[in-house]
């Protein structure tokens, strides 16, 4: 469904007028299947979030392509309604002057639906993420971090996308809330048969939710492995990351 093919990306290094470039992504290729949760695990600075921006079509690769169902993700028509995102910083992800209702409705603007139908959908979305209709008129600053992130998830699924990219989507939350959000994501994935690209540095979270994981290091893929075979990873880097946790 989603195919990243020989993608490379560099940025200017040393100021606006510098000709020197730093290569962030180096010949990255992989596929994410329909209904799959694919984890991308790596340390800070490994290039994970740059890869995420390319998958979302926010930036263009210097070389290679990102295809969604065979079409280039750079085409806005390919992205809209098909792929959405949930980011780490839930505070800046929601307009602080928007109510929960307005935030969830944002991706639905322009759709030819009656007001009654939209209102019903908002109630349904809030219910799906574990928030009752009383949250509709609340503002982001009135919510806890976990509640804010649930609003972001409700907004992300509002168009019933085929794929959601989650970029460190739980890392700012308390550990107890992280598990609740992961359980919610698992439930929604099953309900909508969506694919997830789960970008994280947290191997335990990836093991809990992902079907396969990519170990990512210095802009390159070190290894791709099924979650049930995590203990059998071959690369030294993957083994090093796994040794940092007691269980997974």
VOBA-1610 file (N, C-alpha, C; in pm, whole numbers, padded with zeros to 5 digits, always signed):
BEGIN
Unk+00083-00121+00000Unk+00000+00000+00000Unk+00087+00126+00000Unk+00178+00137+00098Unk+00272+00250+00102Unk+00410+00194+00069Unk+00475+00255-00031Unk+00606+00207-00074Unk+00706+00322-00076Unk+00812+00306+00003Unk+00923+00402+00003Unk+01034+00337-00078Unk+01076+00404-00185Unk+01168+00342-00281Unk+01293+00428-00301Unk+01406+00380-00250Unk+01539+00442-00270Unk+01541+00591-00234Unk+01480+00624-00120Unk+01468+00765-00081Unk+01597+00817-00017Unk+01635+00939-00059Unk+01749+01008+00001Unk+01711+01152+00027Unk+01769+01209+00134Unk+01740+01348+00169Unk+01862+01411+00236Unk+01897+01533+00192Unk+02007+01609+00251Unk+01960+01748+00285Unk+02027+01810+00381Unk+02000+01949+00417Unk+02131+02027+00414Unk+02119+02156+00390Unk+02237+02242+00395Unk+02295+02244+00535Unk+02426+02246+00541Unk+02496+02244+00669Unk+02583+02369+00680Unk+02572+02439+00793Unk+02661+02552+00817Unk+02611+02686+00769Unk+02478+02703+00760Unk+02426+02836+00727Unk+02363+02843+00590Unk+02293+02954+00566Unk+02213+02975+00446Unk+02295+02969+00318Unk+02416+03025+00320Unk+02496+03036+00199Unk+02599+02924+00184Unk+02595+02830+00273Unk+02688+02719+00267Unk+02650+02622+00155Unk+02748+02569+00088Unk+02723+02469-00017Unk+02736+02326+00038Unk+02784+02318+00161Unk+02803+02187+00221Unk+02668+02130+00264Unk+02650+02001+00236Unk+02524+01935+00272Unk+02549+01815+00362Unk+02452+01789+00447Unk+02456+01670+00533Unk+02347+01575+00489Unk+02386+01453+00455Unk+02288+01355+00410Unk+02217+01295+00531Unk+02086+01310+00536Unk+02006+01263+00650Unk+01949+01123+00624Unk+01900+01101+00502Unk+01845+00971+00464Unk+01926+00914+00348Unk+01959+00785+00357Unk+02048+00723+00259Unk+01987+00596+00202Unk+01932+00608+00082Unk+01882+00492+00007Unk+01786+00405+00090Unk+01679+00468+00139Unk+01582+00400+00225Unk+01469+00340+00141Unk+01445+00210+00159Unk+01338+00141+00087Unk+01265+00045+00180Unk+01133+00049+00177Unk+01051-00048+00252Unk+00905-00033+00208Unk+00822-00126+00250Unk+00679-00119+00222Unk+00600-00137+00351Unk+00485-00072+00357Unk+00389-00094+00466Unk+00262-00150+00404Unk+00221-00265+00452Unk+00106-00333+00393Unk-00026-00281+00451Unk-00133-00307+00381Unk-00265-00266+00428Unk-00298-00336+00560Unk-00342-00256+00658Unk-00380-00312+00788Unk-00263-00345+00879Unk-00142-00310+00837Unk-00022-00341+00916Unk+00019-00222+01002Unk+00075-00251+01117Unk+00141-00148+01197Unk+00291-00170+01185Unk+00357-00077+01118Unk+00500-00087+01093Unk+00574+00012+01182Unk+00660-00038+01269Unk+00736+00049+01358Unk+00867+00093+01295Unk+00905+00217+01321Unk+01037+00267+01282Unk+01106+00311+01411Unk+01204+00232+01452Unk+01271+00253+01581Unk+01412+00306+01559Unk+01446+00409+01633Unk+01582+00461+01624Unk+01605+00567+01730Unk+01731+00594+01754Unk+01766+00694+01854Unk+01741+00835+01799Unk+01742+00933+01887Unk+01723+01071+01846Unk+01831+01110+01745Unk+01790+01177+01637Unk+01885+01220+01534Unk+01912+01117+01427Unk+01840+01005+01431Unk+01864+00898+01332Unk+01799+00925+01197Unk+01711+01026+01192Unk+01645+01059+01066Unk+01501+01012+01057Unk+01448+00957+01168Unk+01311+00903+01168Unk+01207+01007+01131Unk+01215+01124+01195Unk+01113+01227+01172Unk+01125+01288+01033Unk+01248+01297+00980Unk+01266+01342+00841Unk+01196+01246+00747Unk+01213+01117+00771Unk+01145+01016+00691Unk+00994+01032+00703Unk+00945+01061+00824Unk+00802+01082+00845Unk+00748+01197+00763Unk+00824+01307+00755Unk+00779+01423+00678Unk+00772+01391+00528Unk+00863+01306+00481Unk+00860+01265+00341Unk+00739+01176+00313Unk+00708+01087+00408Unk+00593+00998+00393Unk+00463+01078+00389Unk+00458+01187+00467Unk+00338+01272+00470Unk+00332+01369+00353Unk+00439+01377+00275Unk+00441+01470+00162Unk+00470+01613+00203Unk+00512+01634+00329Unk+00545+01769+00378Unk+00674+01817+00311Unk+00765+01723+00287Unk+00890+01754+00218Unk+00909+01657+00102Unk+00995+01698+00007Unk+01024+01614-00110Unk+01160+01548-00092Unk+01171+01422-00132Unk+01303+01357-00128Unk+01393+01414-00238Unk+01523+01412-00214Unk+01618+01453-00318Unk+01624+01347-00428Unk+01603+01225-00386Unk+01608+01112-00479Unk+01511+01006-00430Unk+01455+00928-00521Unk+01362+00822-00484Unk+01219+00872-00476Unk+01129+00782-00443Unk+00986+00815-00440Unk+00918+00753-00320Unk+00808+00819-00279Unk+00717+00763-00179Unk+00583+00747-00250Unk+00537+00624-00262Unk+00414+00594-00336Unk+00306+00544-00241Unk+00185+00593-00262Unk+00070+00545-00187Unk-00028+00485-00287Unk-00046+00354-00277Unk-00128+00279-00372Unk-00085+00309-00516Unk+00047+00313-00535Unk+00104+00330-00668Unk+00114+00472-00720Unk+00067+00568-00638Unk+00070+00708-00681Unk+00161+00790-00590Unk+00225+00892-00648Unk+00322+00972-00575Unk+00256+01052-00464Unk+00309+01040-00343Unk+00252+01105-00226Unk+00264+01257-00236Unk+00348+01307-00326Unk+00362+01451-00343Unk+00236+01514-00402Unk+00155+01433-00468Unk+00027+01480-00522Unk-00073+01494-00406Unk-00116+01616-00381Unk-00206+01641-00266Unk-00333+01557-00274Unk-00382+01532-00393Unk-00504+01453-00409Unk-00485+01309-00361Unk-00361+01262-00367Unk-00331+01127-00319Unk-00334+01122-00166Unk-00289+01232-00104Unk-00277+01236+00043Unk-00410+01263+00113Unk-00485+01360+00064Unk-00603+01409+00136Unk-00705+01297+00159Unk-00738+01278+00285Unk-00837+01177+00322Unk-00782+01036+00332Unk-00660+01015+00281Unk-00601+00881+00281Unk-00494+00860+00385Unk-00422+00967+00417Unk-00314+00956+00515Unk-00320+01075+00610Unk-00310+01049+00739Unk-00311+01156+00838Unk-00202+01129+00941Unk-00190+01218+01039Unk-00078+01206+01132Unk-00117+01248+01273Unk-00046+01189+01370Unk-00054+01230+01510Unk+00089+01250+01556Unk+00118+01368+01611Unk+00255+01403+01647Unk+00278+01400+01798Unk+00404+01412+01836Unk+00442+01410+01978Unk+00386+01531+02052Unk+00397+01649+01992Unk+00359+01772+02059Unk+00210+01799+02038Unk+00127+01736+02121Unk-00018+01752+02108Unk-00062+01894+02140Unk+00018+01967+02217Unk-00020+02104+02256Unk-00022+02195+02133Unk+00085+02189+02052Unk+00090+02275+01933Unk+00014+02215+01815Unk-00030+02089+01828Unk-00103+02024+01718Unk-00247+02074+01707Unk-00299+02129+01817Unk-00437+02180+01817Unk-00434+02331+01832Unk-00508+02401+01750Unk-00522+02545+01764Unk-00578+02576+01903Unk-00505+02653+01986Unk-00551+02678+02124Unk-00683+02753+02132Unk-00724+02818+02021Unk-00849+02892+02019Unk-00965+02809+01965Unk-00936+02684+01930Unk-01039+02592+01882Unk-01095+02512+02000Unk-01224+02491+02001Unk-01282+02395+02094Unk-01251+02255+02042Unk-01274+02154+02124Unk-01255+02016+02082Unk-01338+01988+01957Unk-01460+02036+01958Unk-01550+02018+01843Unk-01490+02075+01716Unk-01438+02197+01724Unk-01380+02263+01607Unk-01254+02192+01559Unk-01173+02143+01655Unk-01049+02073+01620Unk-01079+01943+01545Unk-01178+01869+01593Unk-01213+01742+01529Unk-01277+01766+01392Unk-01351+01876+01380Unk-01420+01907+01254Unk-01326+01957+01145Unk-01208+02005+01184Unk-01117+02071+01091Unk-01092+01992+00961Unk-01057+01862+00967Unk-01032+01788+00842Unk-01158+01764+00759Unk-01276+01784+00822Unk-01402+01757+00752Unk-01455+01878+00674Unk-01385+01991+00689Unk-01428+02111+00617Unk-01422+02087+00467Unk-01523+02133+00398Unk-01528+02114+00253Unk-01603+01989+00211Unk-01629+01900+00307Unk-01707+01782+00274Unk-01854+01818+00263Unk-01922+01758+00167Unk-02063+01788+00144Unk-02149+01703+00238Unk-02151+01748+00364Unk-02231+01679+00464Unk-02314+01781+00539Unk-02434+01742+00577Unk-02520+01831+00653Unk-02469+01851+00794Unk-02511+01961+00856Unk-02465+01993+00991Unk-02502+01885+01090Unk-02622+01830+01075Unk-02667+01725+01166Unk-02578+01601+01154Unk-02540+01568+01031Unk-02455+01451+01006Unk-02315+01473+01066Unk-02262+01594+01050Unk-02130+01627+01104Unk-02132+01621+01257Unk-02238+01677+01318Unk-02249+01677+01464Unk-02256+01533+01517Unk-02329+01449+01446Unk-02340+01309+01485Unk-02205+01239+01474Unk-02130+01274+01368Unk-01998+01213+01348Unk-01902+01255+01459Unk-01908+01381+01501Unk-01820+01428+01609Unk-01847+01350+01737Unk-01976+01332+01770Unk-02011+01254+01890Unk-01956+01112+01879Unk-01968+01054+01759Unk-01920+00918+01736Unk-01769+00910+01752Unk-01697+01007+01695Unk-01551+01009+01704Unk-01503+01025+01848Unk-01566+01116+01921Unk-01529+01137+02061Unk-01554+01010+02142Unk-01666+00946+02116Unk-01697+00821+02184Unk-01593+00714+02154Unk-01546+00709+02029Unk-01447+00608+01990Unk-01314+00625+02062Unk-01279+00750+02092Unk-01151+00775+02160Unk-01169+00789+02311Unk-01287+00754+02361Unk-01310+00751+02505Unk-01342+00884+02568Unk-01396+00978+02490Unk-01437+01109+02543Unk-01587+01126+02520Unk-01660+01170+02623Unk-01804+01187+02607Unk-01836+01325+02545Unk-01960+01345+02500Unk-01998+01469+02431Unk-01975+01597+02512Unk-01959+01586+02643Unk-01936+01706+02725Unk-01803+01773+02691Unk-01715+01702+02624Unk-01584+01758+02586Unk-01593+01851+02465Unk-01704+01850+02396Unk-01716+01924+02270Unk-01678+02071+02283Unk-01720+02135+02388Unk-01701+02280+02404Unk-01576+02316+02485Unk-01498+02217+02523Unk-01378+02245+02600Unk-01264+02288+02508Unk-01168+02361+02565Unk-01050+02406+02492Unk-00930+02321+02533Unk-00827+02316+02449Unk-00710+02231+02478Unk-00650+02251+02617Unk-00644+02376+02664Unk-00583+02402+02794Unk-00665+02346+02911Unk-00790+02308+02883Unk-00875+02251+02988Unk-00862+02099+02996Unk-00781+02040+02908Unk-00769+01895+02902Unk-00634+01848+02955Unk-00629+01723+02995Unk-00501+01662+03033Unk-00426+01626+02905Unk-00299+01589+02920Unk-00220+01551+02802Unk-00281+01433+02729Unk-00325+01333+02805Unk-00386+01216+02743Unk-00514+01250+02669Unk-00593+01342+02726Unk-00718+01383+02660Unk-00688+01463+02533Unk-00590+01552+02540Unk-00550+01627+02420Unk-00508+01533+02308Unk-00429+01430+02343Unk-00382+01337+02240Unk-00498+01255+02185Unk-00597+01226+02267Unk-00716+01156+02218Unk-00794+01241+02117Unk-00797+01373+02143Unk-00860+01464+02047Unk-00783+01462+01915Unk-00650+01461+01923Unk-00567+01454+01802Unk-00593+01325+01725Unk-00613+01216+01797Unk-00642+01087+01733Unk-00780+01091+01668Unk-00878+01150+01739Unk-01014+01162+01682Unk-01009+01242+01553Unk-00932+01349+01553Unk-00917+01432+01431Unk-00851+01350+01320Unk-00750+01271+01355Unk-00676+01193+01255Unk-00763+01086+01189Unk-00857+01028+01264Unk-00940+00922+01206Unk-01069+00976+01145Unk-01093+01108+01157Unk-01221+01165+01114Unk-01249+01143+00966Unk-01145+01140+00883Unk-01165+01118+00739Unk-01158+00970+00702Unk-01146+00885+00806Unk-01133+00741+00787Unk-01018+00709+00691Unk-00898+00756+00725Unk-00783+00736+00636Unk-00741+00590+00629Unk-00667+00557+00525Unk-00615+00422+00511Unk-00485+00404+00589Unk-00420+00517+00622Unk-00293+00509+00693Unk-00276+00629+00786Unk-00226+00604+00906Unk-00193+00713+01000Unk-00047+00701+01038Unk+00025+00812+01028Unk+00162+00817+01074Unk+00163+00873+01215Unk+00223+00799+01307Unk+00230+00840+01448Unk+00376+00867+01482Unk+00412+00994+01496Unk+00551+01033+01519Unk+00572+01064+01667Unk+00628+00967+01741Unk+00650+00979+01886Unk+00521+01023+01956Unk+00410+00966+01912Unk+00277+01013+01954Unk+00245+00989+02102Unk+00320+00901+02167Unk+00291+00875+02310Unk+00405+00916+02403Unk+00516+00962+02347Unk+00636+00983+02429Unk+00624+01096+02530Unk+00529+01191+02508Unk+00513+01302+02602Unk+00411+01270+02712Unk+00355+01151+02707Unk+00250+01114+02803Unk+00306+01034+02920Unk+00235+01039+03033Unk+00271+00955+03147Unk+00261+00808+03107Unk+00341+00725+03171Unk+00348+00583+03135Unk+00211+00516+03140Unk+00132+00545+03244Unk+00000+00482+03256Unk-00092+00524+03142Unk-00079+00649+03100Unk-00162+00701+02990Unk-00114+00643+02857Unk+00017+00620+02844Unk+00072+00562+02721Unk+00003+00430+02687Unk-00012+00344+02789Unk-00075+00214+02766Unk-00220+00229+02722Unk-00291+00324+02783Unk-00431+00350+02744Unk-00439+00393+02598Unk-00349+00482+02557Unk-00351+00532+02419Unk-00312+00421+02321Unk-00215+00337+02359Unk-00176+00225+02273Unk-00293+00128+02255Unk-00365+00099+02364Unk-00482+00011+02355Unk-00589+00073+02265Unk-00606+00204+02278Unk-00701+00275+02193Unk-00661+00262+02046Unk-00534+00282+02016Unk-00486+00273+01878Unk-00506+00133+01821Unk-00482+00032+01902Unk-00502-00106+01858Unk-00649-00132+01823Unk-00737-00078+01907Unk-00880-00096+01885Unk-00926-00025+01757Unk-00879+00098+01737Unk-00917+00175+01619Unk-00862+00113+01491Unk-00742+00062+01499Unk-00681-00004+01381Unk-00766-00121+01335Unk-00815-00197+01432Unk-00899-00313+01401Unk-01034-00267+01345Unk-01091-00162+01403Unk-01223-00112+01359Unk-01219-00060+01215Unk-01113+00012+01182Unk-01104+00079+01051Unk-01016+00006+00950Unk-00948-00101+00994Unk-00852-00173+00910Unk-00748-00076+00851Unk-00699+00013+00937Unk-00599+00111+00894Unk-00459+00054+00906Unk-00367+00117+00835Unk-00224+00092+00854Unk-00168+00202+00942Unk-00069+00168+01023Unk+00002+00266+01103Unk+00150+00264+01068Unk+00210+00382+01058Unk+00355+00396+01060Unk+00386+00452+01199Unk+00447+00372+01284Unk+00466+00407+01424Unk+00613+00442+01449Unk+00644+00572+01445Unk+00780+00620+01465Unk+00805+00641+01613Unk+00911+00578+01664Unk+00933+00584+01808Unk+01078+00551+01844Unk+01119+00588+01964Unk+01247+00541+02019Unk+01221+00435+02126Unk+01091+00408+02151Unk+01049+00320+02260Unk+01021+00179+02206Unk+01115+00090+02230Unk+01101-00047+02177Unk+00984-00120+02242Unk+00962-00095+02370Unk+00851-00162+02439Unk+00717-00125+02375Unk+00699+00002+02345Unk+00574+00047+02282Unk+00560-00015+02143Unk+00671-00018+02068Unk+00667-00077+01934Unk+00633-00225+01939Unk+00693-00296+02036Unk+00666-00439+02050Unk+00520-00464+02085Unk+00460-00372+02156Unk+00321-00386+02202Unk+00220-00368+02088Unk+00253-00280+01994Unk+00151-00243+01894Unk+00187-00285+01751Unk+00316-00303+01721Unk+00359-00321+01582Unk+00359-00468+01537Unk+00340-00487+01408Unk+00352-00619+01346Unk+00497-00646+01304Unk+00559-00541+01248Unk+00702-00548+01212Unk+00769-00420+01258Unk+00900-00425+01276Unk+00973-00304+01313Unk+01096-00288+01225Unk+01124-00162+01193Unk+01246-00127+01121Unk+01341-00063+01221Unk+01462-00117+01232Unk+01565-00052+01313Unk+01638+00047+01224Unk+01635+00173+01266Unk+01683+00283+01183Unk+01802+00349+01250Unk+01910+00366+01176Unk+02032+00424+01233Unk+02103+00511+01130Unk+02132+00635+01169Unk+02207+00728+01083Unk+02151+00734+00941Unk+02018+00741+00933Unk+01953+00759+00803Unk+01942+00634+00719Unk+01972+00517+00778Unk+01968+00393+00703Unk+01893+00284+00780Unk+01840+00189+00705Unk+01775+00074+00767Unk+01880-00028+00806Unk+01883-00061+00934Unk+01976-00163+00984Unk+01916-00303+00969Unk+01786-00311+01001Unk+01723-00442+01000Unk+01571-00425+01005Unk+01500-00517+00939Unk+01353-00522+00948Unk+01317-00661+01002Unk+01234-00662+01106Unk+01204-00790+01171Unk+01059-00792+01218Unk+00998-00909+01215Unk+00865-00925+01272Unk+00875-00911+01424Unk+00771-00854+01484Unk+00775-00826+01628Unk+00798-00953+01710Unk+00738-01064+01667Unk+00754-01187+01745Unk+00897-01242+01738Unk+00978-01189+01647Unk+01116-01234+01633Unk+01217-01129+01682Unk+01171-01036+01764Unk+01259-00929+01812Unk+01381-00984+01887Unk+01363-01094+01959Unk+01474-01149+02036Unk+01582-01210+01947Unk+01548-01227+01818Unk+01641-01293+01726Unk+01706-01196+01629Unk+01705-01066+01662Unk+01763-00967+01570Unk+01911-00999+01545Unk+01957-00964+01425Unk+02093-00998+01384Unk+02192-00882+01398Unk+02147-00760+01371Unk+02240-00647+01370Unk+02284-00609+01512Unk+02408-00564+01522Unk+02463-00525+01651Unk+02386-00407+01710Unk+02345-00313+01623Unk+02272-00194+01668Unk+02138-00234+01730Unk+02065-00322+01663Unk+01935-00367+01714Unk+01951-00437+01849Unk+02055-00520+01859Unk+02079-00590+01986Unk+02112-00491+02097Unk+02186-00386+02062Unk+02222-00284+02161Unk+02097-00213+02214Unk+02004-00179+02124Unk+01881-00113+02168Unk+01797-00205+02255Unk+01793-00331+02219Unk+01714-00427+02296Unk+01773-00450+02435Unk+01902-00439+02447Unk+01968-00458+02576Unk+01938-00344+02674Unk+01886-00233+02621Unk+01855-00119+02707Unk+01728-00139+02788Unk+01650-00239+02751Unk+01527-00268+02827Unk+01535-00406+02890Unk+01460-00422+02994Unk+01462-00551+03068Unk+01372-00652+03000Unk+01250-00609+02965Unk+01156-00696+02897Unk+01091-00618+02786Unk+01026-00689+02695Unk+00948-00621+02590Unk+00826-00703+02556
//
